[in-house]
Amino acid sequence: MRILKSIFFASFILLTLFACTTDEEPLFQEKYTADDLVKLYGDDFKQWELQAFYDNYNQKRLSDRNACFVDDFFVFQKDSKQINVTPGEVGCDNVAAEDEITTASYEFYEEDGFVFISIAKASSVNGVIKNKFFSLQLVELSDKEMIFASGEKGNYEMALVFVAS
């Protein structure tokens, strides 16, 4: 009888472990196709203006770097993953805008349907190069607006909100 109880208990544990399914939603549910990317670059290229840079999108708390990002223009091109960045007049880290370089690119993972943007800002301060780099996932896309963010769906933290210009 003791062996039977042990077998039953072991079977119950194994069944519980392997039969359970998760009902959790993925962090980002939006999947994009190559056809969706036309909204990024238009027929050949498309210029986007950064409307806001948030530290916390849900609380609408702007980043302390908002001012030095929102005056930059980002041009997405059809045949390039590199994004042309036209710098604005406000630099980060209390440096002149001409002492700062911003580079950006995006990567499309077609199989998964994910799009990520990577942005780097480098500035020279007293002969020392300072770099800021981050990468965010595309979470919303329309012809006139797109949002790249981190965090869970409906609970975005860091976010860039772009509007077509």
C-alpha positions in Angstrom: 0.0 0.0 0.0 2.9 2.3 0.8 4.5 1.7 -2.6 1.1 2.4 -4.3 0.8 5.7 -2.4 4.3 6.7 -3.4 3.7 5.9 -7.1 0.4 7.9 -7.0 2.1 10.9 -5.3 5.0 10.8 -7.8 2.6 10.6 -10.7 0.5 13.5 -9.4 3.7 15.6 -9.0 4.9 14.8 -12.6 1.4 15.4 -14.0 1.1 18.7 -12.3 4.6 19.8 -13.5 4.1 18.8 -17.1 0.4 19.5 -17.6 0.3 23.1 -16.5 0.2 25.8 -19.1 0.9 29.4 -18.6 -1.8 32.0 -19.3 0.7 34.8 -19.1 0.8 37.3 -22.0 4.1 38.1 -23.6 5.6 41.4 -22.5 4.9 42.9 -25.9 2.1 41.4 -28.0 2.4 43.6 -31.1 4.1 41.9 -33.9 5.2 43.7 -37.1 5.6 42.6 -40.6 7.8 44.0 -43.4 4.7 45.7 -44.8 4.2 47.5 -41.5 7.7 49.0 -41.8 6.5 51.2 -44.7 5.0 53.3 -41.9 8.6 53.9 -40.6 10.2 55.1 -43.9 7.3 55.9 -46.3 8.0 55.5 -50.0 11.7 56.1 -49.7 12.4 58.0 -46.5 10.4 59.6 -43.7 11.4 62.2 -41.1 10.3 61.8 -37.5 10.5 64.3 -34.7 10.9 63.1 -31.2 8.0 64.5 -29.2 9.0 63.3 -25.8 11.6 61.2 -24.0 10.1 59.6 -20.9 11.7 58.0 -17.9 8.3 56.7 -17.0 5.7 56.8 -19.8 2.7 55.8 -17.6 3.4 58.5 -15.1 4.3 60.9 -17.9 7.6 61.7 -16.2 10.0 63.3 -18.7 13.6 62.3 -18.8 16.2 64.8 -17.7 17.6 64.3 -21.2 14.3 65.3 -22.9 15.4 68.7 -24.0 18.6 67.5 -25.7 16.6 64.8 -27.6 13.4 66.4 -28.7 15.1 69.0 -30.9 16.8 66.2 -33.0 15.2 64.9 -36.2 15.4 61.2 -37.2 15.1 60.1 -40.9 14.3 56.5 -41.5 15.2 55.2 -45.0 13.8 52.4 -47.0 17.1 50.7 -47.9 19.0 51.3 -44.7 18.7 50.3 -41.1 20.8 53.3 -40.2 18.8 56.3 -39.1 20.1 59.7 -40.1 20.0 62.0 -37.1 20.0 65.8 -37.6 21.1 67.3 -34.2 19.2 70.1 -32.6 20.6 73.1 -30.8 20.5 71.6 -27.3 23.3 69.3 -26.2 23.2 66.8 -23.3 25.6 67.0 -20.3 25.9 70.8 -20.6 27.9 70.6 -23.8 27.4 72.5 -27.0 25.4 70.6 -29.6 28.3 70.7 -32.0 30.4 68.7 -29.5 27.9 65.9 -29.5 27.3 63.1 -32.0 24.1 61.1 -32.1 23.8 57.8 -34.0 20.8 55.6 -34.4 19.7 52.4 -36.1 16.9 50.0 -36.0 16.7 46.3 -36.3 13.8 44.2 -37.6 13.5 40.6 -36.4 11.0 39.4 -39.1 10.6 35.9 -37.7 9.5 37.3 -34.3 7.9 40.4 -35.6 9.9 42.7 -33.3 11.5 46.1 -34.1 14.2 47.7 -31.9 15.8 51.1 -32.0 19.3 51.7 -30.7 20.5 55.2 -30.0 23.9 56.4 -28.9 24.9 59.9 -27.9 28.6 60.7 -27.5 30.0 64.0 -26.3 33.4 65.3 -25.5 33.6 67.0 -22.0 37.1 68.4 -21.1 38.7 65.8 -23.4 36.8 62.9 -21.9 34.3 61.1 -24.2 31.0 60.4 -22.5 28.6 57.8 -24.2 25.0 57.1 -23.6 23.4 54.1 -25.3 20.1 52.5 -25.1 17.8 50.2 -27.1 14.0 50.1 -27.0 11.3 48.0 -28.6 8.7 49.3 -30.9 5.3 49.0 -29.1 3.0 51.3 -31.1 3.1 52.3 -34.8 0.8 54.3 -37.0 1.5 56.6 -40.0 1.7 59.6 -37.7 3.1 58.3 -34.4 5.3 55.6 -33.0 6.5 54.6 -29.6 9.5 52.7 -28.6 9.5 51.6 -25.0 10.8 49.3 -22.3 8.7 47.5 -19.7 5.5 45.5 -19.9 2.6 46.1 -22.2 0.4 48.8 -20.5 3.2 49.6 -18.0 5.9 51.2 -20.1 8.9 52.7 -18.4 11.5 54.5 -20.6 9.8 55.5 -23.8 10.5 57.6 -26.9 7.4 59.1 -28.6 7.9 60.1 -32.2 5.6 62.1 -34.5 5.9 62.3 -38.3 7.1 65.7 -39.4 
